[in-house]
C-alpha cells in the first residue's frame, strides 16, 4: 500500500494498492482542548494554500451559492453541499484544512458536508 502523509492521510482512507476508497471528511478541525486554529489550509491535488485567520476580514454563507471568505490578500469561494457545519466551525476558527472532493467519490449522505469546489482570487 502506498503511504500518504500529512493532512491528506487524515482525510482519505486508502485500499490496497493506494486507491482512494472512501471519503472520510472534507475538512479537519483543531482539537477542542487546543483552542483555535492559527491558519486555514485549502488543499487541492496535494497543493496547499494557507491563510492566517487573523487576516480574515469578513465571511458570508449563502445556502445557494456557498461560503465566501474575505482575507486581506485574497477572496476564497467554497461551494458544496451542507456547508453549515463547516461555516460554523470557520467562524469559530476551528477548521485547519479544507479539501476539495472529487465528484466520483460523492457517495456521502445528503446531510454530510461535501466540497464541490473552491476558488481563490488574489487581491
C-alpha positions as CSV (number, residue, x, y, z in Angstrom):
1,X,0.0,0.0,0.0
2,X,1.3,3.4,-0.9
3,X,1.7,5.7,2.2
4,X,0.4,9.2,2.3
5,X,1.4,11.8,4.8
6,X,0.1,14.9,6.5
7,X,-3.5,16.1,6.2
8,X,-4.3,14.1,3.1
9,X,-3.8,10.9,5.1
10,X,-6.2,12.2,7.7
11,X,-8.8,13.0,5.1
12,X,-8.7,9.9,2.9
13,X,-8.8,6.2,3.6
14,X,-6.8,4.0,1.1
15,X,-7.4,0.5,-0.1
16,X,-4.7,-2.0,-1.1
17,X,-2.7,-0.5,-4.0
18,X,-3.1,3.0,-2.8
19,X,-6.5,3.6,-4.4
20,X,-8.9,6.2,-2.8
21,X,-11.8,4.1,-1.5
22,X,-13.9,6.3,0.8
23,X,-14.1,9.9,1.6
24,X,-13.9,10.4,5.3
25,X,-14.3,14.2,5.8
26,X,-13.6,17.2,3.6
27,X,-12.3,19.3,6.5
28,X,-10.2,18.8,9.6
29,X,-10.9,20.6,12.9
30,X,-8.5,21.8,15.6
31,X,-8.7,19.7,18.7
32,X,-11.1,21.2,21.2
33,X,-8.6,21.4,24.0
34,X,-6.1,23.4,21.9
35,X,-8.3,26.4,21.3
36,X,-8.5,27.9,17.9
37,X,-6.5,27.3,14.7
38,X,-3.9,29.9,13.5
39,X,-4.1,29.1,9.8
40,X,-6.6,27.7,7.3
41,X,-5.2,25.5,4.6
42,X,-7.0,24.8,1.3
43,X,-5.8,21.6,-0.3
44,X,-6.3,20.5,-3.9
45,X,-4.2,17.9,-5.7
46,X,-1.6,18.0,-2.9
47,X,-1.2,21.8,-3.4
48,X,-1.7,23.8,-0.2
49,X,-2.8,27.4,0.0
50,X,-2.8,28.7,3.6
51,X,-4.3,31.8,5.1
52,X,-3.9,33.2,8.6
53,X,-7.2,33.6,10.4
54,X,-6.0,36.9,11.8
55,X,-6.3,38.3,8.2
56,X,-9.9,37.0,7.8
57,X,-11.8,40.3,7.5
58,X,-15.3,39.1,6.8
59,X,-17.2,36.0,5.8
60,X,-20.6,35.1,4.2
61,X,-22.6,32.0,3.8
62,X,-25.5,31.6,1.3
63,X,-27.0,28.2,1.1
64,X,-27.5,28.6,-2.7
65,X,-24.0,29.9,-3.5
66,X,-21.7,28.7,-0.7
67,X,-19.2,30.3,1.6
68,X,-17.1,33.4,0.8
69,X,-14.1,34.3,2.9
70,X,-12.6,37.7,2.6
71,X,-8.9,37.8,3.6
72,X,-6.8,40.9,3.2
73,X,-4.8,39.3,0.3
74,X,-7.5,37.1,-1.4
75,X,-11.1,36.1,-1.5
76,X,-12.0,32.4,-1.2
77,X,-15.2,30.9,-2.6
78,X,-16.2,27.5,-1.3
79,X,-19.1,25.6,-3.0
80,X,-20.7,22.3,-1.9
81,X,-23.5,20.7,-0.1
82,X,-24.5,21.1,3.6
83,X,-21.8,23.7,4.3
84,X,-23.4,24.9,7.5
85,X,-21.3,22.8,9.9
86,X,-18.1,23.9,8.0
87,X,-19.1,27.6,8.1
88,X,-20.0,27.4,11.8
89,X,-16.5,26.0,12.5
90,X,-14.8,28.5,10.3
91,X,-16.5,31.3,12.3
92,X,-15.0,29.8,15.5
93,X,-11.6,29.5,13.8
94,X,-11.7,25.7,14.4
95,X,-11.0,24.5,10.8
96,X,-7.4,23.9,10.0
97,X,-7.8,22.4,6.5
98,X,-10.4,22.1,3.7
99,X,-10.0,19.6,0.8
100,X,-11.9,19.7,-2.4
101,X,-13.7,16.4,-3.0
102,X,-13.6,14.5,-6.3
103,X,-17.2,14.2,-7.7
104,X,-16.7,10.5,-8.3
105,X,-16.5,10.0,-4.5
106,X,-19.8,11.8,-3.9
107,X,-21.3,8.9,-2.1
108,X,-21.8,10.6,1.2
109,X,-25.2,11.1,2.8
110,X,-27.1,14.2,1.8
111,X,-26.8,15.6,5.3
112,X,-23.0,15.3,5.3
113,X,-20.7,18.1,4.1
114,X,-19.3,17.7,0.5
115,X,-17.0,20.3,-1.0
116,X,-17.5,20.5,-4.8
117,X,-15.0,23.3,-5.4
118,X,-13.2,26.2,-4.0
119,X,-11.6,29.2,-5.8
120,X,-9.0,31.6,-4.6
121,X,-8.9,35.1,-6.1
122,X,-5.9,37.1,-5.1
123,X,-6.5,40.8,-4.3
